[in-house]
Amino acid sequence: MLTSIFRFCSMCILLAASSADAYEWQISAGQGMQPDHVDRHKLFRVAWRTDLPWSWYETKVGKLSTGLDVGVGVWHGDDRVTGELFITPELRYEWAPLEEGLQLFVEAGVGVHVFSRTDYAKRGPFSTALQFGEQFGAGVRFGDQMAQDLTLFYQHHSNADIKTPNYGADFIVLRYGFKM
């Protein structure tokens, strides 16, 4: 199953890259919040993001656009290390750039995460390696041609009750992105 998901993610990257004007590399670090056993967990990720060709409500105030994140990560906690592979489509509302050279945005996404192990914690392990990740946050673009961004978001992982128990895990994540 992991091989099929990896192939699917690779195909999505190739399709998105062939139509993308620019892509962005992202580096993320996060801190676990809850349940209680997750508050000692940290996550680190590297991802690739591309803007997808769909956008709506373009005005001089801003626009609603779409993007796709594909990446890998690692969770550190208790005495365990757990790898993850993920793909997350996103909706992002971007306001028009400010005179100071900043552009504010909010975003939300729901993606699929596959973990290398279900026992990522001593207490409250996932019951399935396949998890869904919902996220929402806010950020700012800056730099030459708005080529960099900094985003703070909340992310929840859960298996959507595919199998019980479904403890889930919540994180606060800080992400830095830079366009190539």
Beta strands, then each sheet from edge to edge (+ up, - down):
strand 1: 23-34
strand 2: 42-56
strand 3: 62-77
strand 4: 80-95
strand 5: 103-115
strand 6: 130-142
strand 7: 148-158
strand 8: 169-179
sheet 1: 1+ 2- 3+ 4- 5+ 6- 7+ 8- 1+
end
